[in-house]
Amino acid sequence: MNRELAAQSRMRELLAIMERLRAADGCPWDRAQTFASIAPYTIEEAYEVADAVERGDMGHLRDELGDLLFQVVFHAQIASEANQFDFEAVAGAICDKLLRRHPHVFGSSGPLTQAEQSVVWEDIKAAERSAANAERSAANAEHGAANAEHGAANAERGHLDGVPQALPALMRAYKLSKRAARAGFDFEHAGQTADKVAEELAEVRDAAAQSAPEKNAPAQTPGWATPEIFEEIGDLLFAAANLARKLDVDAEAALRSANAKFERRFRGMESLAMRRGEIFADLNLDAQERLWQEVKRGE
């Protein structure tokens, strides 16, 4: 059996296993699941795929990709039972989308550079969103004039449509600012975007200074953050994500990298302290900072 036939055979086997698990005499847990109940597992599996890629663990990546594929099959099976769509329709939809979004490969547009292809990709996605909005507007028209007006309004304001609410907040901020930029709502230069970050940081400082319960209260006093501080911190984070986009940096990936660096260095400090017979948590901040700098120099 060649590789293509083998892949088809195992795919059919996976679909059959899923159908059996959801059968009347199948697994009680699998039968009880809904789109909503398994959605968190789908997100978790996607993160585990990313983690395996980050660590370069190919064996783990193979397993995690299988777990993620099972989530797709699970959703498709639930939809099939509700007579909505099945796995074949899911596969067909992505095949059609890839063909549609790569006219330079499957069409007659001719070869494109990577930069040109990115522009075409975004243009095609925008056209797809517009068409989807028009379809929703037409569907609403069947349910009365009021719904038709609501649908038309949605079609008109579609620049931010389709950015999933469930995305991690930093990633969603990046995508929202990217969509806004395509509509012309953007700083001209990255320096202006950096100035906005500085402005938002200043506003955080002002809000914190005005909201501190006592003049000399430590910043870590539990529960002292106000709604104003909460809002300004959000604005600062959004501005930072926008700056990342302007500098062509994936904000989510950059923060993951920073998290990993901090974890590596912190564990390094703990290890140094332990080797010297010290308890890290008992050291004062100056001593901990010296360990931090020592770990940095050793990288």
N, C-alpha and C positions, 0 to 999 in steps of 0.2 A: 504494500500500500504506500503510495507516495505521500509526501508531507501534506499536500492540500487535502487529499481525501481523508488522511488521518485527523486533521484539524476539524474537518466537517463532521467526522464520526464522533469525536469527543464533544463537539459543540451540541450535537443532537443528544448525546448522552446526558450532558449537563441540563439541557432543557427537559428531558424526560425525568431526571432526578427531581427537578424543581416541581414539575407537575405532580409527581408521586407524593412529594412532601406536603403538597397542598390538597391532596385528595381527601375524600371523606374519611378514609381510614389511615390518613397520613400522620404527620407529626402535629400534635396539638399546638405546640408553640408556633410553628410555621403557619398553621391554619389561622391562628388568631391575629396574625400581623396585618397591618394596613400600610398604605403609602406613608402616613404620618409616623407610624411607630417604627418603621425601619429607616426612615430618612436620617436619623442621627447616626445609625450604623454605616450608612452610605458615606456620610461626611467623614466619619472616623476612618473608614477604609481608605478614602482618598488621601487623608493625612498620613496614614501608614505607608502608602505608596511613596509619597514625597519624602518621608523619613528614610525609607530604604534607599532611595535615589541619593539623598544627601550623604548617607553613610557609604555609598558605593557597594552595598551588600546585594549582589545579584541573585543569590539564592533566596534571600528574603523578599526581594523585589518580585521574583517569579510568584511566590506564594501570595503576596499582597495584591498583585494584579489579578490573580485568580479570585481572591476574596472580593475585590472590587467588581469583577465581571459577574460574580454571583449576585451582587446587589442589583446590577442591571437586569439580570434574568429574573430576579425576585420581583422587581417593580413591574416588569413586562408581564409576568404571570398573573399578578393581581389585576392588572389592566385587562388582560385577556379574559379573565373570569367575569369582569364587568362589561365585556363586549365593547371595550374602548379601543384597544390596539394590542398587538402581540409583539413578540421579539422580532419577527420578520419585518414588521412595520418600523420598529426602532432602527434596525440595521438599514432598511431602505431609506429612512429619513436622513441618516448620516451619509449614506452613499450619495444621495441626491444633493445634499448640501455641499459635500466636497467637490462634486463635479461642477456645481454651480459657482462655487467660490474659487475655482482654479481654471478660469477660461484660458489662461496662458499655457496650461498643460493639456486640458481636454477640449478646448475650443479653438477658435481661429484668431485669437488676439495676438499671438506671437509671444516670444520669450520676453520676460520682464526681469529687471533687477530685483533684489530683495526689497529695497526701499519702494520701488514702483508697485511691487506685488502687495506690500502692506497697505498702500493707499487704495488700491483696487479692492482689497479684502474689506476694508472699512466702508468703502462706498457700497459694495454689494450688501454688507450687513445692514447699512442704513436703509437701502432700498427694501430689504426684506422686512425690516421693522415697519416701514411706511406701509407696505402691502398688508402686513398683519394687522396694523391699526385700521386700515380701510376695511378689511374683512370683519373686524369686530364692530366697526361702526355700522356696516351693512346689516350685521346680525342683530344689533341693537334696534335698528330701524324696524325690524319685524315685530318688536315688542312695544312699539309706541313712539310717538314723536319726542317725548321727553328723553327716552333712552337714546334716540337717534342724535339729539343735540349733544348729549353727554359723550357719545361715541365720537362725534365729529370733533369735539373739543380735545378729546384724547389724541385723535389723529394729528391735530395741529401742534400739540406740545410734545411730540415724540422723541426729542433729542436724548432724554435720559431713560426712555423706555427700555426694558429688557435687562437692566442691571440688577441681578438677583438680590433681594433683600437679605438672603441667608449667607451671602459672602462674608468672610472675615472683614471687620470694619475697615481695616487699613487697606485691604485690597479693593473694597468697594469705593473708598475715598479716591483711590488712584483711578479707578474706572470712571467714576462720576466726573472727575476733573478732566479726564481725557475726552469724554463725550462733550463736555461743555466747551473745551478748546476747539473741537471740530466745528462747533457753531460760532466760533469767533470770540468766545468769552474766555480770554486768556491773557496773561502778561506777555509782553513782547520779548522780554529777556529773562534769563534765569536769575540774574541779579535782582530784578524787581520781585521775583517770587521769594528769593532769600530775604529781601527786605520785609516782605509780608510775614515771614516766619519770625523775624526779629520783632515786628510790631505785635504779633500775637503773644510772644513770650513776655513782652513788656506789659501787656494787658493781664496776663496771668499773675505777674509780680504785683501789679496794682490791686487786683482782686484779692490776692492773698494778704497783702498789707492791710487792706481795709476790713478784711474778714477775720483776722487773727483774734481769738478771744481775749488775749492779754498781750500787752506790748512785748513781753519777753517769753511768750509761750513757745515751746518747741514746735517745729513744723509737723512732727509726727504725733501730736496730740490726737487721740482717736476721735473721730466724729466732728472735727471742726471745719471740714471743707463745706463750703456753701454752694447753693445752686449757681451762683456767679462764677465761682472757681471751676465747678464742673463744666459749665458752658465754655469758659475760656480755654480750659485744657483741651476740650473737643476741637475748638477752633485752631489751636496750636497743632494738634495732631493732623488735622485736615490740611493745614498749610504745609506741614512737613511732607505729607504724602504728595501734595501738588508739586512741591519742589523736587521730589524724587522723580516724578513724571517728567518735569521740565528738563532734568539732567539725564533722562533716559535710563533711570535706575528703577528696577522692580522693588518697590517699597517693602512688600511682604518678604521677598527673598533677602533684602538687605537687613531687615529686622531679625529674621531667622538667623542670619549669619552673626549679627551682633549678639543675639541671645547665646549662640554656641560659643562665641569668643568669651563672653562674660562667664558662662558656666565653666569653661576650660580654665580660665584664670583664677576663678574663685576656688575651684577644686585644687588648683596648684598651690594657692595660699594655704589652704587647709593641710595639704600634704607637707609643705615646708614646715609649718608650725608643729605638726605631729612629729616629724623627724627630729625636731629640736627639743622635743619634750614639752612643748607648750600647748595650751588649750586655746584654739583660735578665738573662740567667743569671749575669753577672758582678757584678750589683748585690747589695749586702748586703740583709738582710731589711728593715731600716728604710727603705731607699730603695725597695724593692719595695712596701712598705706605703704609702708616700707616693703612689706611682703608683696603687695600688689606690683610695685615697681620692679622688684626683683624678678617676679614671674614674667613680667613684660620683657625685661631685658634678656631673659633666657629663651624667649620664643624665636 
